[in-house]
Amino acid sequence: METLLHYFETIPRHHRVVYIVGGLSLFWIIEGLIPLFRFKYNKWRHAMPNLFFNLTLLLINLPLAFMLLKTADWVVMNNFGILNWLPDIPLWLYVILGLVFLDFFGAYLPHLIEHKVRPLWMVHLVHHTDHKVDTTTANRHHPIESVIRFFFTLLGTFIVGTPIGLVMFYQSLSVVATQFTHANIKLSKRMDNILSYVLVSPDMHKVHHHYRLPYTDSNYGNIFSIWDRLLGTYMKLDPRDIIYGVDVFPNEKQNSNIKDLLIQPFQKYQKPTYHPKKS
Protein backbone atom coordinates (compact mmCIF):
# COMPACT_ATOMS: atom_id res chain seq x y z
CA MET A 1 0.00 0.00 0.00
CA GLU A 2 2.86 2.40 0.77
CA THR A 3 4.38 1.68 -2.64
CA LEU A 4 1.06 2.41 -4.30
CA LEU A 5 0.63 5.76 -2.56
CA HIS A 6 4.22 6.69 -3.30
CA TYR A 7 3.64 6.02 -7.01
CA PHE A 8 0.58 8.29 -7.07
CA GLU A 9 2.45 11.01 -5.16
CA THR A 10 4.70 11.49 -8.16
CA ILE A 11 2.53 10.10 -10.96
CA PRO A 12 3.69 11.52 -14.32
CA ARG A 13 1.12 13.48 -16.29
CA HIS A 14 1.36 11.13 -19.23
CA HIS A 15 0.43 8.20 -16.97
CA ARG A 16 -2.81 10.00 -16.08
CA VAL A 17 -3.53 10.45 -19.78
CA VAL A 18 -2.85 6.74 -20.33
CA TYR A 19 -5.49 5.85 -17.70
CA ILE A 20 -8.07 7.99 -19.48
CA VAL A 21 -7.30 6.75 -22.99
CA GLY A 22 -6.75 3.16 -21.83
CA GLY A 23 -10.04 3.03 -19.95
CA LEU A 24 -11.98 4.52 -22.84
CA SER A 25 -10.41 2.05 -25.27
CA LEU A 26 -11.09 -0.95 -23.03
CA PHE A 27 -14.74 -0.18 -22.36
CA TRP A 28 -15.26 0.92 -25.99
CA ILE A 29 -14.28 -2.60 -27.02
CA ILE A 30 -16.30 -4.34 -24.29
CA GLU A 31 -19.50 -2.42 -25.04
CA GLY A 32 -19.12 -3.48 -28.65
CA LEU A 33 -19.08 -7.12 -27.54
CA ILE A 34 -21.81 -7.12 -24.86
CA PRO A 35 -23.95 -3.99 -25.37
CA LEU A 36 -26.82 -3.14 -23.05
CA PHE A 37 -28.61 -1.28 -25.86
CA ARG A 38 -28.02 -1.92 -29.55
CA PHE A 39 -27.89 1.71 -30.62
CA LYS A 40 -28.34 2.48 -34.30
CA TYR A 41 -25.74 5.21 -34.57
CA ASN A 42 -22.36 6.14 -35.95
CA LYS A 43 -20.27 5.52 -32.86
CA TRP A 44 -17.39 7.76 -33.89
CA ARG A 45 -19.69 10.65 -34.83
CA HIS A 46 -21.45 10.31 -31.49
CA ALA A 47 -18.11 10.23 -29.68
CA MET A 48 -16.71 13.44 -31.18
CA PRO A 49 -18.44 16.02 -28.91
CA ASN A 50 -17.91 13.77 -25.90
CA LEU A 51 -14.20 13.37 -26.63
CA PHE A 52 -13.98 17.14 -27.11
CA PHE A 53 -15.24 17.64 -23.56
CA ASN A 54 -12.87 14.94 -22.32
CA LEU A 55 -10.06 17.04 -23.80
CA THR A 56 -11.29 20.26 -22.18
CA LEU A 57 -11.40 18.43 -18.84
CA LEU A 58 -7.74 17.50 -19.24
CA LEU A 59 -6.76 21.02 -20.28
CA ILE A 60 -8.47 22.44 -17.20
CA ASN A 61 -7.42 19.89 -14.58
CA LEU A 62 -3.76 19.37 -15.47
CA PRO A 63 -2.62 22.98 -14.98
CA LEU A 64 -4.73 23.33 -11.81
CA ALA A 65 -3.20 20.23 -10.24
CA PHE A 66 -0.65 22.36 -8.37
CA MET A 67 -3.51 23.70 -6.22
CA LEU A 68 -4.35 20.15 -5.16
CA LEU A 69 -0.70 19.55 -4.33
CA LYS A 70 -0.44 22.72 -2.21
CA THR A 71 -3.69 21.95 -0.38
CA ALA A 72 -2.77 18.31 0.28
CA ASP A 73 0.67 19.31 1.55
CA TRP A 74 -0.85 21.96 3.85
CA VAL A 75 -3.38 19.63 5.51
CA VAL A 76 -0.68 17.03 6.15
CA MET A 77 1.81 19.56 7.53
CA ASN A 78 -0.84 21.14 9.76
CA ASN A 79 -2.46 17.86 10.80
CA PHE A 80 -5.81 19.12 9.52
CA GLY A 81 -8.84 17.19 8.28
CA ILE A 82 -10.89 14.11 9.11
CA LEU A 83 -8.14 11.57 8.40
CA ASN A 84 -5.62 13.46 10.51
CA TRP A 85 -7.99 13.63 13.47
CA LEU A 86 -8.54 9.87 13.57
CA PRO A 87 -6.62 7.66 16.02
CA ASP A 88 -3.89 5.45 14.59
CA ILE A 89 -5.42 2.97 12.16
CA PRO A 90 -3.97 0.45 9.68
CA LEU A 91 -2.82 1.96 6.40
CA TRP A 92 -5.34 -0.07 4.37
CA LEU A 93 -8.22 1.32 6.44
CA TYR A 94 -6.78 4.84 6.20
CA VAL A 95 -6.78 4.55 2.40
CA ILE A 96 -10.31 3.15 2.20
CA LEU A 97 -11.73 5.84 4.47
CA GLY A 98 -9.90 8.50 2.50
CA LEU A 99 -11.36 7.25 -0.77
CA VAL A 100 -14.87 6.99 0.66
CA PHE A 101 -14.83 10.49 2.17
CA LEU A 102 -13.28 12.02 -0.95
CA ASP A 103 -16.04 10.37 -2.95
CA PHE A 104 -18.61 12.15 -0.79
CA PHE A 105 -17.15 15.65 -0.66
CA GLY A 106 -15.58 15.67 -4.10
CA ALA A 107 -18.23 13.81 -6.13
CA TYR A 108 -21.53 12.87 -4.45
CA LEU A 109 -22.12 16.24 -2.77
CA PRO A 110 -21.35 18.49 -5.78
CA HIS A 111 -23.37 16.17 -8.02
CA LEU A 112 -26.41 16.48 -5.76
CA ILE A 113 -25.99 20.26 -5.53
CA GLU A 114 -25.79 20.54 -9.32
CA HIS A 115 -29.18 18.89 -9.57
CA LYS A 116 -30.76 21.15 -6.95
CA VAL A 117 -29.42 24.59 -7.91
CA ARG A 118 -30.87 25.83 -11.22
CA PRO A 119 -27.81 27.62 -12.68
CA LEU A 120 -25.63 24.63 -11.83
CA TRP A 121 -28.18 22.24 -13.31
CA MET A 122 -28.04 24.18 -16.58
CA VAL A 123 -24.27 23.68 -16.61
CA HIS A 124 -24.58 20.00 -15.69
CA LEU A 125 -27.24 19.61 -18.39
CA VAL A 126 -24.53 19.02 -21.01
CA HIS A 127 -23.75 15.70 -19.34
CA HIS A 128 -27.38 14.60 -19.26
CA THR A 129 -28.42 15.52 -22.79
CA ASP A 130 -26.55 12.61 -24.35
CA HIS A 131 -29.18 10.41 -25.99
CA LYS A 132 -26.81 7.46 -26.48
CA VAL A 133 -24.99 7.01 -23.17
CA ASP A 134 -21.77 5.04 -23.55
CA THR A 135 -18.26 5.12 -22.11
CA THR A 136 -17.45 8.39 -23.92
CA THR A 137 -20.26 10.08 -21.95
CA ALA A 138 -18.30 9.65 -18.71
CA ASN A 139 -16.47 12.99 -18.88
CA ARG A 140 -18.88 14.86 -21.12
CA HIS A 141 -18.85 17.93 -18.87
CA HIS A 142 -19.05 21.58 -19.88
CA PRO A 143 -15.76 23.40 -19.12
CA ILE A 144 -17.56 25.47 -16.48
CA GLU A 145 -18.61 22.27 -14.73
CA SER A 146 -15.06 20.93 -14.92
CA VAL A 147 -13.90 23.99 -12.99
CA ILE A 148 -16.73 23.63 -10.45
CA ARG A 149 -15.94 19.95 -9.92
CA PHE A 150 -12.25 20.72 -9.50
CA PHE A 151 -12.90 23.15 -6.67
CA PHE A 152 -15.16 20.64 -4.93
CA THR A 153 -12.30 18.15 -5.15
CA LEU A 154 -10.08 20.83 -3.63
CA LEU A 155 -12.63 21.34 -0.84
CA GLY A 156 -12.81 17.58 -0.29
CA THR A 157 -9.02 17.36 -0.02
CA PHE A 158 -9.09 20.14 2.59
CA ILE A 159 -11.94 18.70 4.69
CA VAL A 160 -10.81 15.08 4.53
CA GLY A 161 -7.14 15.95 5.02
CA THR A 162 -5.81 13.69 2.30
CA PRO A 163 -2.16 13.54 1.17
CA ILE A 164 -1.54 14.08 -2.53
CA GLY A 165 -0.82 10.40 -3.18
CA LEU A 166 -4.30 9.46 -1.99
CA VAL A 167 -5.90 12.31 -3.95
CA MET A 168 -4.25 11.18 -7.18
CA PHE A 169 -5.14 7.56 -6.46
CA TYR A 170 -8.77 8.58 -6.00
CA GLN A 171 -8.82 10.61 -9.20
CA SER A 172 -7.34 7.74 -11.20
CA LEU A 173 -9.92 5.31 -9.79
CA SER A 174 -12.65 7.86 -10.48
CA VAL A 175 -11.74 8.13 -14.16
CA VAL A 176 -11.93 4.38 -14.72
CA ALA A 177 -15.02 3.96 -12.53
CA THR A 178 -17.03 6.59 -14.43
CA GLN A 179 -16.00 5.13 -17.77
CA PHE A 180 -17.20 1.75 -16.51
CA THR A 181 -20.54 2.95 -15.11
CA HIS A 182 -21.38 4.91 -18.28
CA ALA A 183 -20.26 2.15 -20.64
CA ASN A 184 -23.04 0.59 -22.70
CA ILE A 185 -22.35 -2.86 -21.31
CA LYS A 186 -24.67 -5.58 -20.14
CA LEU A 187 -23.80 -7.42 -16.94
CA SER A 188 -25.93 -10.19 -15.49
CA LYS A 189 -28.62 -8.82 -13.17
CA ARG A 190 -27.15 -10.79 -10.29
CA MET A 191 -23.62 -9.49 -10.84
CA ASP A 192 -24.79 -5.90 -11.27
CA ASN A 193 -26.98 -6.09 -8.17
CA ILE A 194 -24.23 -7.55 -5.97
CA LEU A 195 -21.74 -4.96 -7.22
CA SER A 196 -24.19 -2.12 -6.46
CA TYR A 197 -24.18 -2.85 -2.73
CA VAL A 198 -20.69 -1.35 -2.47
CA LEU A 199 -19.80 0.24 -5.81
CA VAL A 200 -21.81 2.15 -8.39
CA SER A 201 -22.72 -0.42 -11.03
CA PRO A 202 -23.54 0.28 -14.70
CA ASP A 203 -27.28 -0.40 -14.31
CA MET A 204 -27.42 1.68 -11.13
CA HIS A 205 -25.90 4.71 -12.80
CA LYS A 206 -27.97 4.33 -15.97
CA VAL A 207 -31.06 5.02 -13.82
CA HIS A 208 -29.60 8.47 -13.14
CA HIS A 209 -29.54 9.13 -16.89
CA HIS A 210 -33.26 8.37 -17.35
CA TYR A 211 -34.89 11.34 -19.03
CA ARG A 212 -37.51 12.09 -16.38
CA LEU A 213 -37.80 12.77 -12.67
CA PRO A 214 -37.63 11.35 -10.08
CA TYR A 215 -35.01 8.99 -11.55
CA THR A 216 -32.79 11.81 -12.84
CA ASP A 217 -32.46 13.01 -9.25
CA SER A 218 -31.16 9.73 -7.87
CA ASN A 219 -28.01 7.60 -7.76
CA TYR A 220 -25.54 10.47 -7.53
CA GLY A 221 -22.66 8.25 -6.47
CA ASN A 222 -19.37 8.24 -8.33
CA ILE A 223 -17.34 5.23 -7.14
CA PHE A 224 -19.14 4.05 -3.99
CA SER A 225 -22.88 3.42 -3.77
CA ILE A 226 -23.01 3.69 0.02
CA TRP A 227 -23.78 7.42 0.07
CA ASP A 228 -26.90 6.95 -2.07
CA ARG A 229 -28.03 4.09 0.14
CA LEU A 230 -27.32 5.91 3.41
CA LEU A 231 -28.83 9.24 2.34
CA GLY A 232 -31.94 7.94 0.60
CA THR A 233 -31.09 8.84 -2.99
CA TYR A 234 -30.82 5.26 -4.25
CA MET A 235 -33.40 4.14 -6.83
CA LYS A 236 -33.85 1.17 -9.12
CA LEU A 237 -35.39 0.98 -12.59
CA ASP A 238 -35.43 -1.85 -15.07
CA PRO A 239 -32.84 -1.02 -17.77
CA ARG A 240 -35.47 -1.85 -20.41
CA ASP A 241 -37.49 1.15 -19.21
CA ILE A 242 -34.63 3.64 -19.36
CA ILE A 243 -34.75 6.43 -21.94
CA TYR A 244 -31.68 8.65 -22.10
CA GLY A 245 -31.65 12.43 -22.31
CA VAL A 246 -33.65 15.18 -20.58
CA ASP A 247 -37.38 15.43 -21.20
CA VAL A 248 -37.52 19.21 -21.71
CA PHE A 249 -34.41 19.34 -23.94
CA PRO A 250 -35.34 16.65 -26.50
CA ASN A 251 -33.52 17.95 -29.61
CA GLU A 252 -30.94 15.23 -30.23
CA LYS A 253 -29.32 17.14 -33.10
CA GLN A 254 -28.60 20.17 -30.91
CA ASN A 255 -27.57 17.91 -28.05
CA SER A 256 -24.93 16.34 -30.30
CA ASN A 257 -23.37 19.55 -31.58
CA ILE A 258 -20.33 21.02 -29.82
CA LYS A 259 -21.33 24.63 -30.50
CA ASP A 260 -24.85 24.13 -29.15
CA LEU A 261 -23.54 22.21 -26.14
CA LEU A 262 -21.13 25.02 -25.25
CA ILE A 263 -24.01 27.53 -25.08
CA GLN A 264 -26.45 25.08 -23.50
CA PRO A 265 -25.91 26.36 -19.92
CA PHE A 266 -27.09 29.81 -21.05
CA GLN A 267 -30.45 28.67 -22.39
CA LYS A 268 -33.68 29.46 -20.58
CA TYR A 269 -34.35 27.10 -17.70
CA GLN A 270 -37.06 24.54 -18.40
CA LYS A 271 -38.68 22.85 -15.44
CA PRO A 272 -38.40 19.05 -15.78
CA THR A 273 -41.64 17.11 -15.74
CA TYR A 274 -42.25 14.63 -12.95
CA HIS A 275 -43.23 11.04 -13.55
CA PRO A 276 -44.32 9.02 -10.49
CA LYS A 277 -41.93 6.28 -9.45
CA LYS A 278 -43.00 2.82 -10.53
CA SER A 279 -43.86 0.44 -7.72
URUR-V78864 format. One record per pair of residues at least 4 apart in sequence whose ideal C-beta (glycine too) atoms are under 6 Angstrom apart, sorted by the first residue. I is the first residue (numbers start at 1). GAP is how many residues later the second one is. D is the distance in whole Angstrom. If there is no record, write none. Layout:
I;GAP;D
I;GAP;D
This chain:
1;90;5
1;91;6
5;160;4
8;157;4
8;160;4
8;161;4
9;155;6
9;156;4
11;4;5
11;157;5
18;4;5
19;153;5
19;156;6
20;155;6
23;153;5
23;156;4
24;4;6
24;111;6
24;155;6
27;4;6
27;108;4
27;152;5
27;156;4
28;107;6
30;155;5
31;4;5
31;103;6
31;152;5
31;153;4
31;154;5
34;151;6
34;152;5
35;149;5
36;148;5
36;149;6
36;150;4
37;147;6
39;93;5
41;5;5
41;91;5
46;86;5
47;4;5
47;89;4
49;209;5
49;212;6
50;86;4
50;87;6
50;90;4
52;206;5
53;87;5
53;88;6
54;85;5
56;87;5
57;4;6
57;82;5
57;89;5
58;4;6
60;86;5
64;86;6
68;4;6
68;99;6
69;95;5
71;83;6
71;86;5
71;87;6
72;85;5
72;91;5
72;92;4
72;95;5
74;4;6
75;5;5
75;6;5
75;86;4
76;87;5
79;5;5
80;4;6
80;81;5
81;79;5
81;80;2
82;19;6
82;78;5
82;79;6
83;15;6
83;77;6
83;78;5
84;77;4
89;4;5
89;5;5
98;64;5
98;68;5
99;71;5
100;124;6
101;59;4
102;4;5
102;54;5
102;58;6
102;68;5
103;4;5
103;119;5
103;120;5
103;121;5
104;4;5
104;5;6
104;123;5
105;4;6
105;51;3
105;54;5
106;46;5
106;47;4
106;50;3
107;115;3
108;112;5
108;113;6
108;119;5
110;39;6
110;42;4
111;109;4
112;108;5
113;4;6
114;6;4
114;10;4
115;6;6
115;102;5
118;151;5
122;143;5
123;19;5
123;21;5
123;22;5
123;142;4
124;21;6
125;4;6
125;139;6
126;16;4
126;135;5
126;138;5
127;13;5
127;14;6
128;118;5
129;116;6
129;117;5
129;120;5
129;126;4
130;7;5
130;10;6
131;113;5
131;114;5
131;121;5
133;4;5
133;49;6
133;76;5
133;111;5
134;50;4
135;44;5
135;47;6
135;48;4
137;45;5
138;40;4
138;41;5
138;44;4
141;4;4
141;5;5
142;123;6
156;4;6
157;5;5
157;10;5
162;4;4
162;5;5
173;4;6
177;46;5
181;19;5
181;21;5
181;24;4
185;17;6
187;4;5
187;5;4
189;4;6
192;9;5
192;11;5
195;4;5
195;6;4
196;5;4
196;8;5
196;29;5
199;26;6
200;4;5
200;5;5
200;21;5
200;25;5
203;36;5
204;15;5
205;14;6
206;36;5
207;8;5
207;12;5
207;28;6
207;30;5
208;11;4
209;35;5
210;5;4
210;32;5
211;32;5
211;34;5
211;35;6
211;36;5
212;35;5
212;63;4
213;4;6
213;59;5
213;61;5
214;63;6
215;20;6
215;22;6
218;15;5
218;17;4
219;9;6
220;13;6
221;4;5
221;6;6
221;7;5
225;4;6
226;4;6
227;4;6
228;5;5
228;6;4
229;5;5
237;4;6
247;25;6
247;26;5
248;22;4
248;24;6
254;6;4
